[in-house]
Amino acid sequence: MFKIETSRGRPPSREALLIRNQVPLAQEPTHQEDQDGDLAFATAEPELAPPPMYKVVLHNDDFTPMDFVVEVLTAFFNKDQEQAVQIMLAVHHQGKGTCGIFSRDIAETKCHQVNQYARECQHPLLCDIDRAE
């Protein structure tokens, strides 16, 4: 930068302040001209990968009533009655069923809420998460 000499007790002149605030040529932004003579500045776009997704899975047991499973699916996963019954039947016949696919934080939160609600209602319903493919 430039060093400005001032006399004692007086503020620097306007010209001296302008010189002090100038950017040296070496620090000016670099640019290129395209074929039309227009200036072209390259912008850096961050490359973000989508977050990994996780399935929230309900597991079958011999004690939880089917109506309770349908209630959980409608309350925690916003499924309509028909979708909830289809997932409940998949849990019943296949041993487990997918309730939805979410980012990890949301999947863990929903899983925790379902497990806590099932325990409060004294049902052994088990919910966990698996990484989606």
Secondary structure, 3 states (H helix, E strand, C coil): CCCCCCCCCCCCCHHHHHHHCCCCHHHCCCCEECCCCCEECCCCCCCCCCCCEEEEEEECCCCCCHHHHHHHHHHHHCCCHHHHHHHHHHHHHHCEEEEEEEEHHHHHHHHHHHHHHHHHCCCCCEEEEEECC
